[in-house]
């Protein structure tokens, strides 16, 4: 039975969950993922990032460690329940209080338990490899996200129509394999040929259904950043679905232009402010005020850099890029003859 966490601990955890590792995201899964999906995702990614296949690659080693941590928690029902409610720190507190469950040991231990051995010996995995399971097509799509959502972070609901496999009437041949058969034709004469052997399975059909994915857009995610959605690609009968990747693309904005962690904007002032100076402000995406001020003459096209008012730096706490402001001056559309004379007298000898 899962132990209850003290109220004081829960309050502390609430402040730490935001910065913790997202185990579901590490495995490319949604929170409703089944046990089988968790296992298949870990299997695929652990084989890809295992240190023996990526010798000298520190990034792959770190990824392999993250996969082991994620699988160790999500494959255990008690720990997964704690994690879903209280995050990574909640799991640590649960273990400190003597919470039971698997997932302990090193990442290599978890890998060995999962695959029944490490690398080496009789080849990859030290054992005979299983026949490769057919896999549906994987694909990548661009996800346009507003600068505001990329600044603040947001959970987006992305709807799409996709093929799914549904039961159908009747039976069908499945899991067919080629078996070599030897037949004697006569004394000392043999013929060898391939014979297909199949099992009988329930029939299935492809159907088109509307599907909604929850996409966690984190503050500062850069253009080109890819998010993996395990087995959300195209399905295949008697196999595993392919994967889906969503690639971040910053949408065009009426006010700002993004370049990596910097924001660019054009700010219009009138001719009076350009000549006499000004103090202005505007509300940023999160509501805080950004002050713009100049005491001297501002010429059209003048550029000012305001440190720390750009995009948040992805996965870097309280770090921001810069805001680069280009000032443009609004001139009056026309002047009366009297105004023209007054302007000439006013500025005579100042140039």
WOWOLIN-V285119 format. One line per field, one symbol per residue. ss: DSSP state (@ for helix, = for strand, . for the rest). phi: phi as a letter, one per 30 degrees, with the letter a starting at -180 (. if undefined). psi: psi as a letter, one per 40 degrees, with the letter a starting at -180 (. if undefined). Layout:
ss = ???
phi = ???
psi = ???
This chain:
ss = ......@@@@@@@@..@@@...@@@@........@@@@@@@@@@@@@@@.@@@....@@@@@@@@@@@@@@@@@..@@@@@@@@@@@@@@@@@@@@..........@@@@@@@@@........@@@........=...=======.@@@@@@.=================================..=============================........====..........=...=======.....====..=========@@@@@@.======.....======........====.....=.......=..========......@@@@@@@@@@@....
phi = .dddcedddddddedcddcddcdddecibdddedddddddddedddddceedcbdicddddddddddddddedddcddddddddcbiddddddddddjddkdjdidddddddddcikcdjidjdiiadddeddebddcabbdcdbdddddddiacccccacbdbcbdbdjcadahdbccdccbdcleicbbcbcbdcbccbddbbcbcbdbccccdcceiedeidccccdhcdddbdiacddcccccdbdddbdccbcbhccccbcccbddddddcjabbabddecjddccbbaccdcceidcbccdiccdddeibdicbdcccccdbcccddabdddddddddddcdicc
psi = hhiihiddddddddeeddeihhddddefiideiiddddddddddddddehddefhehdddddddddddddddddehdddddddddeadddddddddefhiiaeiiiddddddddefiaiabfaheeihiihhhihihiihihhhhiddddddiihihhiihihihiiiiaiiiifhihhhhhhhdahehihhihhhhiihiiiiihihihihihhhhihehihehhhhhhfeahihhfaiiaihhhhhhhihiddihhgbeihhihhhiidddddeiihiiihideeihhhhihdahhihehhhhhieeaiihhfhhfhiaihhhhhihhiidiiiddddddddddehee.
